[in-house]
């Protein structure tokens, strides 16, 4: 009996190993080795450089680092494993602090903050004439996306996460398409494997695969790698201080555009400042004000499917919330990566770290956000 049981165990192990060794399960082998995503995993991927072609440091405020973070909030900073906190006020660096051997130059993964960068790239491509408008059909670039029930799938539908495709956003399952996007080596297979299953432009359903499709459109429309286009149109004109890295699915492959833009808090803050500047930098309009205004404005005509209510929190790959009566536009990543732009205070707050809250407010944002906004505003006020 014991011998038979041992044979069965051996057969099961051999089958499992054989399954993992299938070329299609490359992502699963990598996921089992590295487990859950972490903020410093860019080293396990191939990367493409986003060059900082004209670096300039932030000018510092006369009040730079004269104030300290509120003592009562420090336990939360520690509990959520914060590695960087930066505040920019009136275009001047007001405050910065780093933890756990991170510095002003340390790379950290943006995770889904990258979605907002892809949105800006779409705006630039429209300004450059590579894309006609946000209402251009996706089929103009990729004919396989024909629309649903006679309604064309447009770039607007992708930007607003109302594409009506079958991508399942799931972070805990090793078999989910989200895990395949992150650890896999063939982004095109996933992006172009999505099926249109309902009418677009009706339901807001957050789907990382949709952003990846947007990135393929940018690449096809411009004829450039996404990283190179972002460097030329945004990163260099914003005077980023350091080169950034965008992780790829394989050597010389495609950017993991829905995530995995690796940079530092100071340079991430430039995207917040661009929001405050209405798309301009040093008198140069990097992305049209009209596009950015629409990108930052939630489309309330969409139904937030998960909560069965109008969408009041998501625009073109950017989030919005109301905090103490103030409108806050922001970029957001799954492990607590945030860039907040607060027009009423002419301020930017950046928080990077390894954890965020699992609890959500009535406005459907993780409630740790209240900590970072309270801390930043106390430094500003």
C-alpha positions in Angstrom: 0.0 0.0 0.0 2.8 2.4 1.0 4.6 1.6 -2.3 1.5 2.3 -4.3 0.9 5.6 -2.5 4.5 6.6 -3.1 4.1 5.9 -6.8 1.0 8.0 -6.9 2.8 10.9 -5.2 5.7 10.6 -7.6 3.4 10.6 -10.6 1.5 13.7 -9.3 4.8 15.5 -8.7 6.1 14.7 -12.2 2.8 15.9 -13.7 3.0 19.1 -11.7 6.6 19.7 -12.7 5.7 18.9 -16.4 2.8 21.3 -16.2 5.0 24.1 -14.9 7.7 23.5 -17.5 5.3 24.1 -20.4 6.4 27.2 -22.3 2.9 28.7 -21.8 3.4 28.5 -18.0 6.6 30.7 -17.9 4.7 33.3 -16.0 3.6 30.7 -13.4 7.1 29.5 -12.7 8.2 33.1 -12.2 5.2 33.8 -10.0 6.0 30.8 -7.8 9.6 32.0 -7.4 8.9 35.6 -6.6 5.4 35.3 -5.1 3.5 38.6 -4.7 4.7 41.8 -6.5 7.0 44.1 -4.6 8.1 47.6 -5.2 11.7 46.8 -6.1 11.2 43.9 -8.5 12.3 45.8 -11.6 15.6 43.9 -11.3 13.9 40.6 -12.2 12.5 42.0 -15.5 14.1 43.3 -18.7 13.7 47.1 -18.7 13.7 50.0 -21.2 15.2 53.3 -20.2 13.0 56.5 -20.1 15.8 59.0 -20.6 15.9 62.2 -18.6 17.4 64.3 -21.4 17.4 67.7 -19.6 17.6 67.1 -15.9 17.0 69.9 -13.5 16.5 69.6 -9.7 13.4 71.1 -8.0 13.9 74.5 -6.6 13.6 74.3 -2.9 11.3 76.4 -0.7 12.7 78.7 2.0 10.8 76.4 4.4 12.3 73.2 3.0 12.3 70.5 5.6 11.9 72.9 8.5 8.8 71.1 9.7 8.5 67.4 10.7 5.7 64.9 9.9 3.0 65.0 12.6 4.1 62.7 15.4 0.7 61.1 15.8 0.8 59.8 12.1 4.3 58.3 12.3 3.0 54.8 13.4 0.8 54.7 10.3 3.8 55.7 8.1 5.7 52.7 9.6 2.8 50.3 9.6 2.2 50.8 5.9 5.9 50.5 5.2 6.4 54.0 3.7 9.7 54.5 1.8 9.2 58.0 0.5 7.1 61.1 1.2 7.5 64.3 -0.8 5.5 67.5 -0.8 5.8 70.2 -3.5 4.1 73.6 -2.8 3.9 76.5 -5.3 6.3 74.5 -7.6 9.0 74.4 -4.9 10.2 71.3 -3.0 8.9 71.8 0.5 9.5 68.5 2.2 11.0 65.1 1.7 11.7 62.1 3.8 12.9 58.5 3.1 13.0 55.3 5.0 14.5 51.7 4.7 17.6 52.7 2.7 15.5 54.5 0.1 16.7 57.9 -1.2 15.8 60.7 -3.6 17.4 58.6 -6.3 15.9 55.1 -5.5 13.7 53.4 -8.0 10.3 52.2 -6.9 7.6 50.6 -8.9 4.7 52.9 -9.8 2.3 49.9 -10.3 -1.0 51.3 -11.6 0.2 54.9 -11.5 1.6 54.0 -14.8 -1.9 53.9 -16.2 -2.1 57.7 -15.8 1.2 58.0 -17.7 -0.2 56.0 -20.6 -3.2 58.3 -20.6 -0.9 61.3 -21.0 0.9 59.6 -23.8 -2.5 59.2 -25.6 -3.1 62.9 -25.1 0.3 63.7 -26.6 -0.3 61.4 -29.6 -3.6 63.2 -30.3 -1.8 66.5 -30.1 0.8 65.2 -32.6 -1.9 64.0 -35.0 -1.0 60.3 -34.6 -4.5 59.6 -33.2 -7.5 61.5 -34.5 -9.3 61.9 -31.2 -10.4 59.9 -28.1 -13.4 58.8 -30.2 -11.4 57.1 -32.8 -12.3 53.4 -33.1 -9.8 50.9 -31.8 -10.4 48.9 -35.0 -8.5 51.6 -36.9 -5.4 50.3 -35.2 -6.4 46.7 -34.5 -9.3 45.4 -36.7 -10.0 42.4 -34.4 -11.8 44.8 -32.0 -14.9 45.3 -34.1 -17.2 46.5 -31.3 -20.3 45.0 -29.7 -23.8 44.9 -31.1 -22.9 47.5 -33.7 -21.3 49.9 -31.3 -17.7 50.6 -32.0 -15.1 50.2 -29.3 -13.2 53.6 -29.0 -10.1 54.9 -27.4 -12.4 56.8 -25.0 -13.9 53.5 -23.8 -10.4 52.2 -23.1 -9.4 55.4 -21.3 -12.5 55.3 -19.1 -12.4 51.6 -18.3 -15.7 51.0 -20.0 -14.5 48.7 -22.8 -16.9 45.9 -22.0 -14.2 43.2 -22.4 -13.8 39.9 -20.5 -10.5 40.7 -18.7 -10.8 39.6 -15.0 -8.9 41.9 -12.6 -7.6 39.6 -9.9 -4.5 39.9 -7.8 -4.6 36.8 -5.5 -4.9 34.1 -8.1 -1.7 32.8 -9.8 -3.9 31.9 -12.8 -5.5 35.3 -13.3 -4.7 37.4 -16.4 -3.4 40.1 -14.1 -0.7 37.7 -12.9 0.0 36.7 -16.5 0.5 40.3 -17.4 2.9 40.9 -14.5 5.0 37.8 -14.7 4.4 36.7 -18.3 6.5 37.2 -21.4 3.8 37.8 -24.0 1.7 40.9 -23.3 0.3 40.9 -26.8 -1.3 37.5 -26.3 -3.3 38.8 -23.3 -4.2 42.2 -24.7 -5.3 40.9 -28.0 -6.9 37.9 -26.5 -9.5 40.0 -24.7 -13.1 39.5 -26.0 -15.8 42.1 -26.3 -18.7 40.7 -24.3 -20.9 43.8 -23.6 -21.7 47.2 -25.1 -18.9 49.6 -24.4 -19.4 53.0 -22.8 -21.9 51.7 -20.2 -20.1 50.3 -17.2 -16.9 51.4 -15.5 -15.0 48.2 -14.8 -11.3 48.5 -13.8 -9.2 46.3 -16.1 -5.4 46.5 -16.5 -5.6 44.7 -19.8 -7.4 47.7 -21.3 -4.5 50.0 -20.4 -2.1 47.5 -22.0 -4.1 47.7 -25.2 -3.9 51.5 -25.0 -0.1 51.2 -24.9 -0.1 49.0 -28.0 -2.1 51.7 -29.7 0.4 54.4 -28.7 3.2 52.3 -30.1 1.5 51.6 -33.4 0.3 55.1 -33.9 3.6 56.9 -33.1 6.0 54.2 -34.5 8.0 54.6 -31.3 8.5 52.5 -28.2 6.2 53.8 -25.4 9.3 54.5 -23.2 11.0 56.6 -25.9 7.8 58.5 -26.7 7.2 59.3 -23.0 10.8 60.4 -22.7 10.6 62.7 -25.6 7.2 64.2 -24.9 7.0 64.2 -21.1 10.0 63.0 -19.0 12.7 65.1 -20.7 10.6 68.3 -21.0 9.5 68.0 -17.4 13.2 68.0 -16.5 13.1 64.7 -14.6 16.3 64.4 -12.6 16.9 60.7 -13.1 16.4 58.1 -15.9 13.4 55.9 -15.2 12.9 52.3 -16.1 9.9 50.7 -17.7 9.8 46.9 -17.2 9.2 44.8 -20.3 7.6 41.4 -20.9 10.9 40.1 -22.4 14.1 41.4 -23.9 13.4 44.1 -26.5 9.7 43.5 -25.8 6.8 45.6 -24.8 6.4 47.8 -21.7 4.2 46.5 -18.9 2.3 49.7 -19.5 -0.5 49.1 -17.0 2.2 49.1 -14.2 5.9 49.0 -13.7 7.2 52.5 -14.4 10.1 52.6 -12.0 11.3 56.0 -10.7 11.7 58.1 -7.5 9.3 60.3 -5.5 10.8 63.6 -6.6 10.3 62.7 -10.3 6.9 61.2 -9.8 5.9 64.5 -8.3 6.4 66.1 -11.7 3.3 64.4 -13.0 1.4 66.0 -10.1 2.8 69.4 -11.0 1.9 68.8 -14.7 -1.7 68.3 -13.5 -1.6 71.6 -11.6 0.0 73.3 -14.6 -2.9 72.2 -16.8 -0.5 70.3 -19.1 2.2 72.9 -19.5 5.8 73.1 -18.3 8.1 76.1 -18.6 5.7 77.7 -21.0 5.5 74.6 -23.2 2.2 72.8 -23.6 3.2 69.1 -23.2 -0.3 67.8 -23.4 -3.3 69.9 -24.4 -5.2 71.5 -21.5 -8.5 70.3 -23.0 -7.4 66.7 -23.0 -6.0 66.9 -19.5 -9.1 68.6 -18.1 -11.2 65.8 -19.6 -8.7 63.2 -18.3 -9.0 64.4 -14.8 -12.8 64.6 -14.8 -14.9 61.5 -13.9 -17.4 60.4 -16.6 -20.6 60.4 -14.5 -22.5 58.9 -17.4 -20.8 55.6 -16.7 -22.2 53.2 -14.1 -19.7 52.1 -11.5 -20.6 48.4 -12.0 -19.1 47.1 -8.7 -21.2 49.5 -6.6 -24.2 50.0 -9.0 -24.0 53.8 -8.9 -22.7 56.6 -11.2 -18.9 56.9 -11.6 -17.7 59.8 -9.6 -14.1 58.8 -9.2 -12.4 57.9 -12.5 -11.6 59.9 -15.6 -9.0 58.9 -18.3 -6.9 56.6 -16.2 -6.8 59.2 -13.4 -8.7 59.1 -10.1 -10.5 61.9 -8.2 -11.7 62.3 -4.7 -13.1 65.1 -2.5 -11.1 65.7 0.7 -12.4 68.2 3.2 -14.2 70.0 0.4 -11.2 70.1 -1.9 -11.0 68.3 -5.2 -7.9 66.0 -5.4 -6.8 64.5 -8.6 -4.5 61.5 -8.2 -2.5 58.6 -9.6 -2.7 55.3 -7.6 -0.8 52.0 -7.4 -1.8 48.8 -5.6 0.8 48.8 -2.9 0.1 52.4 -1.8 1.8 54.4 -4.6 0.2 57.9 -4.9 0.7 61.2 -6.6 -1.9 63.7 -5.4 -2.5 67.1 -7.1 -4.5 69.6 -5.0 -5.3 72.7 -7.1 -6.8 74.6 -4.1 -3.4 74.4 -2.3 -1.3 74.5 -5.5 0.4 71.5 -4.0 1.6 68.0 -4.9 1.9 65.1 -2.4 3.7 61.9 -3.2 3.7 58.8 -1.1 5.5 55.5 -2.0 5.6 52.4 0.1 4.9 48.6 0.3 1.4 48.5 1.7 -1.9 50.2 1.6 -5.2 49.8 3.5 -7.7 47.1 2.5 -10.5 49.3 3.8 -12.3 51.8 1.5 -14.2 55.0 2.2 -17.6 55.9 0.9 -15.9 57.5 -2.1 -14.3 54.1 -2.9 -10.7 55.0 -2.2 -8.4 53.2 0.2 -8.6 54.9 3.5 -4.9 55.1 4.1 -5.1 58.0 1.6 -6.5 60.1 4.4 -3.3 59.7 6.3 -1.1 60.9 3.5 -3.4 63.9 2.7 -3.6 64.9 6.4 0.2 64.7 6.8 0.9 66.7 3.6 -1.7 69.3 4.3 -0.3 69.9 7.8 3.1 70.5 6.4 1.6 72.9 3.8 -0.6 74.8 6.2 
